[in-house]
Amino acid sequence: MEDKQIDEELSQWFSTYGMITAERILGTYQINIPQTELLEAIKNPFSFYHWILKVPLKHVMNGIVLQQANDYHVYVQKLFIDYLLSGETAKGEEAQGALTRESLENERKELVTLGDEFHHKQLAHDSLIASSQSVLRKITKEWSGALETGIKMASNTLTNSNFDVKKSLIRRGVTHALIHCDLMRSDSIDNKYLFIEKTNEIVKAVLTQELREKLLQNLSDLFNSIINVSSAIREFLERVNEISEQARSYRSQFFDTIIRVNELIKLLPEYKIDPVQDMINREPLHFDKTIGEV
């Protein structure tokens, strides 16, 4: 269920921002995919490359939601600054609107606490980006090495079996298999055999059972590296999803605070919000607040 939700979020991202961002992210891991297969590579939920994108794209989406929450936070802070500068809080308890001013002060104190918690979550988000990027760069580099070794060994195996197949064609075949085989969620022997068959859809060699077994052995390090990548991604996804939930929560809490504070200010008999200044303050709030919601 969780994987399905993440896939839906990524589909929303692709439909909104296209493939350019995804291609750039893959480039940071030195992964290049032929343009003819790029769309399928990043949108197919079974694809190895789709999985590689999950954590970085979730970081991007979390960053957007956190920025929206921050914009709400800044706006409600400005409401309070204008209110405090007006001198309204200097009025005595006997002056009309005392209970409203008391409620506003309670809201202000709660906002300070909420803002501190939110700042710590922003730092946690930044820290997770740094740590996940470091780990993903390391394991994708190891995966790339295993990929090159596997392609070289498979080339030798096919050559020794009297097949004249270029390495570039084997590379295309393996890339095709990485797109269409679900090894990230299951490294069963059936999936590994399917990987060989998908590779051969491009290579087009006549494979005996013995040759299939040899090719499986050639790609064993690649299969193991895929398991390592999958394990690391799943671990980071748990932490990224936790931040996703918290980011949405802060966005909602700041938005709800804006509503409450505005309603309280309307109850004050003498203080009114400057509509011109308020329009300026609201400019950063013209965004899609459903981003990150699935």
Secondary structure, 3 states (H helix, E strand, C coil): CHHHHHHHHHHHHHHHHCCHHHHHHHHHCCCCCCHHHHHHHHHCCCCHHHHHHHHHHHHHHHHHHHHHHHHHHHHHHHHHHHHHHCCHHHCCCCCCCHHHHHHHHHHHHHHHHHHHHHHHHHHHHHHHHHHHHHHHHHHHHHHHHHHHHHHHHHHHHHHHCCCCCCHHHHHHHHHHHHHHCCCCCCCCHHHHHHHHHHHHHHHCCCCCHHHHHHHHHHCHHHHHHHHHHHHHHHHHHHHHHHHHHHHHHHHHHHHHHHHHHHHHHHHCCCCCCCHHHHHHHHHHHCCCCCCCCC
